[in-house]
Amino acid sequence: MRAQEDVNAGAIKGIEGMRWPMEHYENGQIKTQIIADRVDNVTTAGLEVARLTVLFYEKDGRTNLQASVDNCVYDKNNGKVASESGICIKKDGVVITGQGFDWNTKSRVFKIFNDVKLVVTRRTGKPVVSSGR
């Protein structure tokens, strides 16, 4: 992880290759981890992220859910992550994609705004596709 500090703006810029285990289970296993290719404009109010992946794990270490987005902004004061970029969420046999989202980390409400597509794979391996507006 590398960083540069922009003293004039009061923000840290250019953190590359960030991995942050956010939550742990009682047994020490990582529960939630954030991986970012690049983080910019880090202030006490929030930050901007390029190519973000959030991984949610089971107690035994298996990945339970993966969410990936090209670009997003984290507003620490309001506990919100937002983006106009495409998002992809994967979980055992289910893939949800869309354009633009808002995630309230406090209430855990996640909204995808446009071009939402849900693909559910049956046990036979054949996908069942549904899209909504």
N, CA, C and O of each residue as an XYZ file, in Angstrom:
532
protein
N       0.856     -1.171      0.000
C       0.000      0.000      0.000
C       0.900      1.230      0.000
O       1.813      1.348      0.817
N       0.624      2.156     -0.941
C       1.388      3.401     -1.041
C       0.425      4.568     -0.923
O      -0.735      4.467     -1.321
N       0.903      5.665     -0.380
C       0.051      6.848     -0.250
C       0.874      8.108     -0.414
O       2.072      8.136     -0.132
N       0.199      9.158     -0.881
C       0.788     10.484     -0.950
C      -0.130     11.403     -0.185
O      -1.351     11.261     -0.260
N       0.429     12.338      0.545
C      -0.404     13.279      1.280
C      -0.400     14.623      0.571
O       0.654     15.183      0.270
N      -1.597     15.126      0.311
C      -1.758     16.456     -0.279
C      -1.972     17.418      0.888
O      -3.093     17.601      1.360
N      -0.886     18.023      1.340
C      -0.929     18.884      2.523
C      -1.868     20.064      2.324
O      -2.578     20.445      3.255
N      -1.886     20.644      1.146
C      -2.730     21.813      0.884
C      -4.214     21.481      0.991
O      -4.986     22.283      1.517
N      -4.621     20.331      0.509
C      -6.039     19.983      0.520
C      -6.446     19.276      1.816
O      -7.638     19.130      2.087
N      -5.480     18.841      2.613
C      -5.801     18.149      3.854
C      -6.313     16.740      3.641
O      -6.959     16.174      4.523
N      -6.032     16.163      2.474
C      -6.508     14.819      2.168
C      -5.343     13.939      1.743
O      -4.378     14.417      1.146
N      -5.437     12.662      2.051
C      -4.455     11.687      1.587
C      -4.926     11.204      0.222
O      -6.101     10.887      0.041
N      -4.001     11.149     -0.743
C      -4.356     10.730     -2.101
C      -3.455      9.593     -2.549
O      -2.306      9.479     -2.124
N      -4.003      8.758     -3.414
C      -3.191      7.753     -4.079
C      -2.820      6.543     -3.275
O      -1.700      6.053     -3.417
N      -3.702      6.025     -2.430
C      -3.440      4.767     -1.734
C      -3.751      3.655     -2.729
O      -4.866      3.579     -3.245
N      -2.779      2.795     -2.999
C      -2.966      1.717     -3.968
C      -2.864      0.366     -3.281
O      -2.063      0.174     -2.366
N      -3.695     -0.570     -3.740
C      -3.633     -1.933     -3.227
C      -4.074     -2.072     -1.787
O      -3.418     -2.762     -1.007
N      -5.170     -1.434     -1.417
C      -5.642     -1.465     -0.027
C      -6.466     -2.720      0.265
O      -7.343     -3.090     -0.516
N      -6.181     -3.362      1.382
C      -6.990     -4.465      1.923
C      -7.313     -4.108      3.363
O      -6.426     -3.779      4.151
N      -8.607     -4.179      3.698
C      -9.020     -3.795      5.041
C     -10.019     -4.807      5.591
O     -11.177     -4.814      5.173
N      -9.592     -5.663      6.524
C     -10.532     -6.558      7.197
C     -11.385     -5.724      8.154
O     -10.904     -5.309      9.209
N     -12.644     -5.477      7.794
C     -13.516     -4.579      8.564
C     -14.073     -5.212      9.830
O     -14.105     -4.589     10.891
N     -14.514     -6.465      9.701
C     -15.154     -7.146     10.838
C     -14.559     -8.542     10.977
O     -14.118     -9.152     10.002
N     -14.559     -9.029     12.212
C     -14.079    -10.383     12.496
C     -15.127    -11.139     13.321
O     -15.877    -10.540     14.091
N     -15.162    -12.460     13.146
C     -15.967    -13.323     14.014
C     -15.243    -13.487     15.350
O     -14.078    -13.116     15.487
N     -15.946    -14.043     16.323
C     -15.366    -14.263     17.650
C     -14.124    -15.148     17.569
O     -13.208    -15.003     18.380
N     -14.083    -16.078     16.585
C     -12.944    -16.990     16.453
C     -11.752    -16.354     15.737
O     -10.742    -17.019     15.505
N     -11.865    -15.049     15.379
C     -10.774    -14.344     14.723
C     -10.843    -14.351     13.207
O     -10.136    -13.588     12.548
N     -11.694    -15.214     12.645
C     -11.859    -15.292     11.191
C     -12.440    -13.975     10.659
O     -13.309    -13.376     11.292
N     -11.959    -13.534      9.506
C     -12.472    -12.305      8.889
C     -13.925    -12.521      8.477
O     -14.260    -13.530      7.856
N     -14.776    -11.570      8.825
C     -16.198    -11.598      8.477
C     -16.466    -10.751      7.224
O     -17.203    -11.174      6.334
N     -15.869     -9.566      7.158
C     -16.028     -8.649      6.028
C     -14.677     -8.038      5.703
O     -13.961     -7.584      6.596
N     -14.327     -8.027      4.410
C     -13.057     -7.444      3.978
C     -13.281     -6.563      2.756
O     -14.045     -6.910      1.855
N     -12.606     -5.425      2.738
C     -12.671     -4.506      1.605
C     -11.330     -4.546      0.884
O     -10.270     -4.470      1.506
N     -11.395     -4.668     -0.441
C     -10.201     -4.645     -1.281
C     -10.398     -3.534     -2.308
O     -11.415     -3.510     -3.002
N      -9.447     -2.623     -2.413
C      -9.554     -1.507     -3.352
C      -8.267     -1.377     -4.147
O      -7.172     -1.450     -3.590
N      -8.406     -1.185     -5.459
C      -7.225     -0.947     -6.281
C      -6.608      0.411     -5.966
O      -5.387      0.558     -5.911
N      -7.482      1.406     -5.757
C      -6.987      2.759     -5.478
C      -7.993      3.526     -4.626
O      -9.200      3.451     -4.854
N      -7.479      4.267     -3.637
C      -8.297      5.116     -2.774
C      -7.743      6.530     -2.855
O      -6.535      6.736     -2.739
N      -8.627      7.506     -3.054
C      -8.224      8.909     -3.155
C      -9.058      9.779     -2.232
O     -10.117      9.378     -1.750
N      -8.547     10.988     -1.999
C      -9.254     12.009     -1.223
C      -9.742     11.490      0.123
O     -10.903     11.669      0.491
N      -8.843     10.849      0.845
C      -9.181     10.316      2.169
C      -9.165     11.461      3.166
O      -8.124     12.073      3.408
N     -10.320     11.745      3.739
C     -10.447     12.768      4.775
C     -11.232     12.171      5.927
O     -11.628     11.007      5.871
N     -11.460     12.945      6.958
C     -12.279     12.461      8.075
C     -13.736     12.295      7.653
O     -14.497     11.606      8.332
N     -14.137     12.918      6.537
C     -15.521     12.838      6.055
C     -15.769     11.643      5.143
O     -16.918     11.234      4.977
N     -14.729     11.074      4.551
C     -14.931      9.940      3.661
C     -13.797      9.757      2.682
O     -12.681     10.226      2.905
N     -14.099      9.053      1.567
C     -13.077      8.758      0.576
C     -13.701      8.346     -0.750
O     -14.893      8.048     -0.829
N     -12.859      8.337     -1.804
C     -13.254      7.892     -3.137
C     -12.478      6.616     -3.439
O     -11.289      6.518     -3.133
N     -13.161      5.631     -4.044
C     -12.544      4.335     -4.291
C     -12.680      3.948     -5.761
O     -13.736      4.132     -6.365
N     -11.603      3.410     -6.328
C     -11.625      2.867     -7.687
C     -11.456      1.352     -7.599
O     -10.573      0.853     -6.902
N     -12.310      0.636     -8.309
C     -12.304     -0.824     -8.368
C     -12.347     -1.449     -6.972
O     -11.358     -1.988     -6.476
N     -13.509     -1.357     -6.371
C     -13.751     -1.854     -5.013
C     -14.389     -3.236     -5.049
O     -15.298     -3.495     -5.838
N     -13.902     -4.117     -4.183
C     -14.532     -5.418     -3.966
C     -14.747     -5.569     -2.466
O     -13.829     -5.361     -1.673
N     -15.967     -5.933     -2.086
C     -16.273     -6.218     -0.681
C     -16.577     -7.708     -0.592
O     -17.440     -8.215     -1.308
N     -15.871     -8.402      0.282
C     -16.062     -9.834      0.479
C     -16.667    -10.090      1.847
O     -16.206     -9.547      2.851
N     -17.701    -10.920      1.883
C     -18.348    -11.341      3.124
C     -18.075    -12.835      3.276
O     -18.310    -13.610      2.349
N     -17.579    -13.239      4.447
C     -17.169    -14.619      4.671
C     -18.048    -15.321      5.706
O     -18.649    -14.690      6.577
N     -18.101    -16.662      5.578
C     -18.717    -17.519      6.597
C     -17.705    -17.693      7.728
O     -16.536    -17.338      7.582
N     -18.158    -18.238      8.851
C     -17.261    -18.458      9.995
C     -16.104    -19.399      9.673
O     -15.039    -19.313     10.284
N     -16.318    -20.309      8.701
C     -15.270    -21.257      8.339
C     -14.314    -20.709      7.274
O     -13.418    -21.424      6.826
N     -14.497    -19.435      6.861
C     -13.594    -18.806      5.912
C     -14.049    -18.838      4.464
O     -13.435    -18.197      3.611
N     -15.125    -19.582      4.166
C     -15.649    -19.606      2.790
C     -16.289    -18.267      2.452
O     -16.929    -17.645      3.299
N     -16.111    -17.821      1.195
C     -16.735    -16.580      0.752
C     -18.236    -16.790      0.630
O     -18.685    -17.720     -0.040
N     -19.008    -15.928      1.276
C     -20.461    -15.998      1.271
C     -21.048    -15.103      0.184
O     -22.008    -15.484     -0.487
N     -20.473    -13.916      0.011
C     -20.986    -12.944     -0.944
C     -19.846    -12.038     -1.385
O     -18.959    -11.702     -0.601
N     -19.887    -11.643     -2.673
C     -18.888    -10.728     -3.216
C     -19.602     -9.617     -3.964
O     -20.453     -9.882     -4.813
N     -19.258     -8.375     -3.651
C     -19.821     -7.214     -4.352
C     -18.659     -6.431     -4.952
O     -17.681     -6.137     -4.264
N     -18.771     -6.088     -6.259
C     -17.706     -5.358     -6.949
C     -18.280     -4.160     -7.684
O     -19.367     -4.234     -8.258
N     -17.538     -3.047     -7.662
C     -17.956     -1.817     -8.333
C     -16.716     -1.113     -8.869
O     -15.641     -1.184     -8.273
N     -16.878     -0.428    -10.012
C     -15.741      0.284    -10.614
C     -15.307      1.482     -9.789
O     -14.123      1.620     -9.479
N     -16.251      2.359     -9.426
C     -15.938      3.567     -8.662
C     -17.061      3.851     -7.679
O     -18.230      3.608     -7.978
N     -16.709      4.365     -6.508
C     -17.733      4.754     -5.543
C     -17.169      5.784     -4.572
O     -15.961      6.014     -4.513
N     -18.072      6.398     -3.814
C     -17.710      7.388     -2.809
C     -18.303      6.941     -1.477
O     -19.478      6.583     -1.398
N     -17.475      6.966     -0.431
C     -17.930      6.626      0.917
C     -18.058      7.911      1.720
O     -17.091      8.654      1.885
N     -19.268      8.165      2.219
C     -19.566      9.328      3.053
C     -19.624      8.830      4.495
O     -20.640      8.292      4.936
N     -18.540      9.012      5.212
C     -18.429      8.490      6.586
C     -19.459      9.127      7.518
O     -20.037      8.444      8.363
N     -19.688     10.427      7.367
C     -20.609     11.136      8.259
C     -22.028     10.588      8.196
O     -22.722     10.538      9.212
N     -22.466     10.174      6.994
C     -23.822      9.651      6.829
C     -23.866      8.134      6.713
O     -24.948      7.555      6.611
N     -22.712      7.483      6.727
C     -22.656      6.029      6.627
C     -23.185      5.510      5.313
O     -23.892      4.502      5.281
N     -22.847      6.196      4.206
C     -23.375      5.800      2.900
C     -22.255      5.593      1.889
O     -21.253      6.309      1.883
N     -22.452      4.596      1.037
C     -21.590      4.354     -0.112
C     -22.479      4.527     -1.333
O     -23.573      3.965     -1.391
N     -22.013      5.309     -2.315
C     -22.840      5.580     -3.490
C     -21.985      5.576     -4.749
O     -20.781      5.829     -4.709
N     -22.647      5.279     -5.880
C     -21.958      5.259     -7.154
C     -22.952      5.327     -8.298
O     -24.112      4.939     -8.158
N     -22.479      5.825     -9.431
C     -23.243      5.775    -10.670
C     -22.691      4.675    -11.566
O     -23.228      4.435    -12.647
N     -21.623      4.001    -11.132
C     -20.967      2.932    -11.894
C     -21.774      1.641    -11.845
O     -22.749      1.509    -11.105
N     -21.328      0.700    -12.662
C     -21.932     -0.623    -12.643
C     -21.535     -1.383    -11.398
O     -20.444     -1.194    -10.860
N     -22.433     -2.247    -10.945
C     -22.174     -3.068     -9.758
C     -22.504     -4.517    -10.078
O     -23.397     -4.799    -10.876
N     -21.777     -5.430     -9.449
C     -22.020     -6.858     -9.608
C     -21.955     -7.513     -8.231
O     -20.963     -7.380     -7.514
N     -23.020     -8.221     -7.872
C     -23.091     -8.916     -6.585
C     -23.247    -10.400     -6.878
O     -24.135    -10.795     -7.635
N     -22.381    -11.233     -6.277
C     -22.412    -12.678     -6.510
C     -22.559    -13.419     -5.194
O     -21.906    -13.106     -4.199
N     -23.445    -14.418     -5.224
C     -23.636    -15.293     -4.069
C     -24.153    -16.628     -4.592
O     -25.095    -16.645     -5.386
N     -23.575    -17.728     -4.179
C     -23.967    -19.083     -4.553
C     -25.166    -19.175     -5.497
O     -26.310    -19.195     -5.043
N     -24.917    -19.232     -6.788
C     -25.969    -19.433     -7.774
C     -26.792    -18.208     -8.116
O     -27.770    -18.310     -8.856
N     -26.411    -17.039     -7.585
C     -27.157    -15.802     -7.843
C     -26.164    -14.706     -8.230
O     -25.154    -14.505     -7.557
N     -26.466    -13.995     -9.329
C     -25.674    -12.838     -9.739
C     -26.638    -11.686     -9.977
O     -27.592    -11.821    -10.743
N     -26.392    -10.553     -9.324
C     -27.199     -9.345     -9.502
C     -26.279     -8.273    -10.069
O     -25.214     -8.003     -9.513
N     -26.693     -7.661    -11.178
C     -25.924     -6.563    -11.756
C     -26.842     -5.367    -11.946
O     -28.063     -5.512    -11.993
N     -26.255     -4.203    -12.055
C     -27.035     -2.991    -12.272
C     -26.135     -1.789    -12.415
O     -24.909     -1.894    -12.379
N     -26.769     -0.644    -12.578
C     -26.049      0.607    -12.780
C     -26.485      1.606    -11.715
O     -27.669      1.925    -11.607
N     -25.540      2.093    -10.937
C     -25.826      3.070     -9.894
C     -26.419      2.428     -8.654
O     -27.332      1.607     -8.744
N     -25.893      2.807     -7.493
C     -26.423      2.233     -6.252
C     -26.207      3.179     -5.092
O     -25.444      4.142     -5.174
N     -26.904      2.876     -4.009
C     -26.775      3.590     -2.740
C     -26.834      2.528     -1.654
O     -27.764      1.721     -1.627
N     -25.849      2.518     -0.755
C     -25.794      1.535      0.329
C     -25.674      2.293      1.631
O     -24.691      2.995      1.865
N     -26.685      2.148      2.482
C     -26.662      2.743      3.803
C     -26.058      1.704      4.735
O     -26.702      0.708      5.063
N     -24.814      1.937      5.163
C     -24.113      0.950      5.980
C     -24.688      0.827      7.385
O     -24.482     -0.185      8.054
N     -25.403      1.842      7.833
C     -26.004      1.803      9.168
C     -27.266      0.946      9.180
O     -27.432      0.097     10.055
N     -28.158      1.166      8.211
C     -29.408      0.394      8.152
C     -29.242     -0.884      7.334
O     -30.118     -1.749      7.340
N     -28.096     -1.002      6.620
C     -27.797     -2.144      5.750
C     -28.764     -2.264      4.575
O     -28.972     -3.357      4.047
N     -29.355     -1.142      4.166
C     -30.240     -1.106      3.003
C     -29.398     -0.814      1.769
O     -28.608      0.130      1.747
N     -29.581     -1.642      0.742
C     -28.811     -1.532     -0.493
C     -29.787     -1.376     -1.651
O     -30.659     -2.223     -1.844
N     -29.649     -0.297     -2.427
C     -30.543     -0.042     -3.554
C     -29.735      0.077     -4.837
O     -28.750      0.812     -4.891
N     -30.156     -0.653     -5.879
C     -29.570     -0.527     -7.208
C     -30.615      0.190     -8.057
O     -31.786     -0.191     -8.052
N     -30.198      1.231     -8.788
C     -31.152      2.125     -9.429
C     -31.548      1.799    -10.866
O     -32.715      1.971    -11.217
N     -30.634      1.341    -11.703
C     -30.935      1.179    -13.120
C     -30.410     -0.138    -13.675
O     -29.445     -0.712    -13.169
N     -31.077     -0.599    -14.733
C     -30.632     -1.782    -15.486
C     -30.353     -2.980    -14.585
O     -29.354     -3.678    -14.764
N     -31.227     -3.214    -13.625
C     -31.041     -4.312    -12.676
C     -31.324     -5.640    -13.377
O     -32.343     -5.802    -14.049
N     -30.406     -6.576    -13.204
C     -30.552     -7.892    -13.808
C     -30.219     -8.944    -12.753
O     -29.199     -8.854    -12.070
N     -31.085     -9.931    -12.631
C     -30.896    -11.019    -11.682
C     -30.771    -12.315    -12.472
O     -31.644    -12.645    -13.274
N     -29.689    -13.044    -12.245
C     -29.495    -14.344    -12.883
C     -29.363    -15.379    -11.772
O     -28.460    -15.305    -10.939
N     -30.284    -16.348    -11.776
C     -30.261    -17.432    -10.811
C     -29.929    -18.708    -11.575
O     -30.608    -19.045    -12.545
N     -28.894    -19.416    -11.146
C     -28.495    -20.647    -11.804
C     -29.098    -21.824    -11.055
O     -28.907    -21.989     -9.850
N     -29.829    -22.633    -11.803
C     -30.425    -23.842    -11.210
C     -29.328    -24.866    -10.943
O     -28.193    -24.718    -11.396
N     -29.679    -25.877    -10.219
C     -28.704    -26.934     -9.928
C     -28.248    -27.643    -11.194
O     -27.186    -28.264    -11.212
N     -29.047    -27.555    -12.254
C     -28.665    -28.161    -13.535
C     -27.607    -27.330    -14.240
O     -27.018    -27.780    -15.222
N     -27.358    -26.107    -13.743
C     -26.368    -25.226    -14.348
C     -26.956    -24.276    -15.370
O     -26.248    -23.415    -15.893
N     -28.257    -24.420    -15.669
C     -28.906    -23.542    -16.631
C     -29.422    -22.292    -15.923
O     -30.113    -22.390    -14.909
N     -29.086    -21.116    -16.457
C     -29.519    -19.877    -15.782
C     -30.996    -19.558    -16.023
O     -31.553    -19.851    -17.081
N     -31.604    -18.954    -15.014
C     -32.936    -18.402    -15.100
C     -32.725    -16.885    -14.990
O     -32.207    -16.405    -13.982
N     -33.124    -16.133    -16.017
C     -32.841    -14.694    -16.055
C     -34.091    -13.901    -15.785
O     -35.157    -14.197    -16.324
N     -33.957    -12.875    -14.935
C     -35.042    -11.959    -14.654
C     -34.469    -10.562    -14.598
O     -33.387    -10.354    -14.049
N     -35.176     -9.609    -15.155
C     -34.736     -8.215    -15.039
C     -35.903     -7.366    -14.631
O     -37.048     -7.668    -14.967
N     -35.625     -6.307    -13.910
C     -36.685     -5.419    -13.416
C     -36.320     -3.980    -13.599
O     -35.192     -3.645    -13.959
N     -37.261     -3.151    -13.353
C     -37.020     -1.711    -13.469
C     -37.390     -1.037    -12.191
O     -37.262      0.181    -12.076
